[in-house]
Amino acid sequence: MNQEIKPNAVYTTEEAQALLKISKSTMKRQLKSGLIKANKIGKQYRILGLELLRLLSPKVEKRAVAAYLNLKKKVIEKTSDW
């Protein structure tokens, strides 16, 4: 099933996960880190379609890779003394 992301539509985290084909834990991590910008309504997040389209751009992918490599480096530094 191929769905189109509509820029002005508002998606739940579950809908965004399905569109992006990512796991629940990845979605939580990206929301918490600010990689995906969302509005919190009550206890739930709502994500604008434009934000999902922005996330799929190559610039954001480069930032995500850089953030991952930075985190990996910090973990290695922290655990090297163990």
LUMLOZA-416669 format. One record per residue (C-alpha): x, y, z. Coordinates in nm, 4 decimals. Example, Ala and Ser with C-alpha at 12.3 -4.5 7.8 and 13.67 -1.06 7.14 Angstrom:
2
1.2300 / -0.4500 / 0.7800
1.3670 / -0.1060 / 0.7140
END
This chain:
82
0.0000 / 0.0000 / 0.0000
0.1569 / 0.3253 / -0.1165
0.0321 / 0.6384 / 0.0580
0.1018 / 0.9973 / -0.0320
0.2060 / 1.2356 / 0.2445
-0.0117 / 1.5446 / 0.2244
0.1727 / 1.8618 / 0.3374
-0.1253 / 2.0157 / 0.5172
-0.2593 / 1.6978 / 0.6764
-0.2145 / 1.6284 / 1.0475
-0.0921 / 1.2796 / 1.1408
-0.0799 / 1.0808 / 1.4645
0.2476 / 0.9154 / 1.5615
0.1086 / 0.5792 / 1.4485
0.0144 / 0.7175 / 1.1074
0.3540 / 0.8887 / 1.0725
0.5313 / 0.5641 / 1.1681
0.3425 / 0.3785 / 0.8962
0.4167 / 0.6450 / 0.6354
0.7867 / 0.6606 / 0.7257
0.8092 / 0.2819 / 0.7738
0.9885 / 0.3139 / 1.1076
0.9440 / 0.1381 / 1.4411
0.7697 / 0.2806 / 1.7460
1.1025 / 0.3151 / 1.9292
1.2587 / 0.5019 / 1.6367
0.9608 / 0.7377 / 1.6272
0.9902 / 0.8060 / 2.0017
1.3641 / 0.8655 / 1.9706
1.3217 / 1.1072 / 1.6808
1.0457 / 1.2993 / 1.8603
1.2488 / 1.3205 / 2.1810
1.5631 / 1.4372 / 1.9999
1.3678 / 1.6986 / 1.8042
1.4488 / 1.5428 / 1.4684
1.0733 / 1.5273 / 1.4092
0.8927 / 1.8412 / 1.5193
0.5463 / 1.7765 / 1.6593
0.2779 / 1.9430 / 1.8672
0.1647 / 1.7709 / 2.1819
-0.2078 / 1.7720 / 2.2399
-0.2892 / 1.6257 / 2.5776
-0.0697 / 1.3184 / 2.5969
-0.0488 / 1.2624 / 2.2212
0.1652 / 1.4104 / 1.9466
0.0351 / 1.5461 / 1.6179
0.2714 / 1.5826 / 1.3233
0.2161 / 1.8024 / 1.0200
0.2625 / 1.6320 / 0.6825
0.5043 / 1.9059 / 0.5787
0.7271 / 1.8014 / 0.8690
0.7305 / 1.4416 / 0.7434
0.8224 / 1.5579 / 0.3948
1.1008 / 1.7755 / 0.5419
1.2290 / 1.4747 / 0.7333
1.2644 / 1.2778 / 0.4117
1.4880 / 1.5401 / 0.2540
1.8607 / 1.4592 / 0.2069
1.9700 / 1.7450 / 0.4382
1.7869 / 1.5929 / 0.7336
1.9319 / 1.2506 / 0.6586
2.2825 / 1.3963 / 0.6775
2.1993 / 1.5576 / 1.0141
2.0580 / 1.2278 / 1.1430
2.3721 / 1.0376 / 1.0396
2.5931 / 1.3032 / 1.2010
2.3875 / 1.2892 / 1.5239
2.4104 / 0.9084 / 1.5280
2.7874 / 0.9093 / 1.4733
2.8304 / 1.1717 / 1.7451
2.6255 / 0.9634 / 1.9889
2.8193 / 0.6501 / 1.8949
3.1470 / 0.8328 / 1.9592
3.0263 / 0.9469 / 2.3043
2.9193 / 0.5924 / 2.3947
3.2570 / 0.4525 / 2.2890
3.4413 / 0.7205 / 2.4893
3.2229 / 0.6594 / 2.7962
3.2550 / 0.2809 / 2.7857
3.6227 / 0.2586 / 2.6913
3.7261 / 0.2862 / 3.0583
3.5048 / -0.0032 / 3.1642
END
